[in-house]
Amino acid sequence: MAMTSTQLKSLEDLHNYAQGLATLRPEDNPTTQKLQKVKQTVWLFLLTCAFLCYYLIDKMGEALSLL
């Protein structure tokens, strides 16, 4: 759908090209969908690591208070 300026021969061609671009949605792009999945996975992994670190520090604090 990539038109160059040489293919746009009239104002109507430009209008049709602009209308075509306006109907495109980034969410429909397969690459964007893959990147969204990767982003979601990374955030979930970081959240899990943060919770695990918090839990381990809490348990270490309990263990040290017993001494």
Secondary structure as UniProt FT lines:
FT   TURN            5..7
FT   HELIX           11..23
FT   HELIX           26..28
FT   HELIX           30..66
//
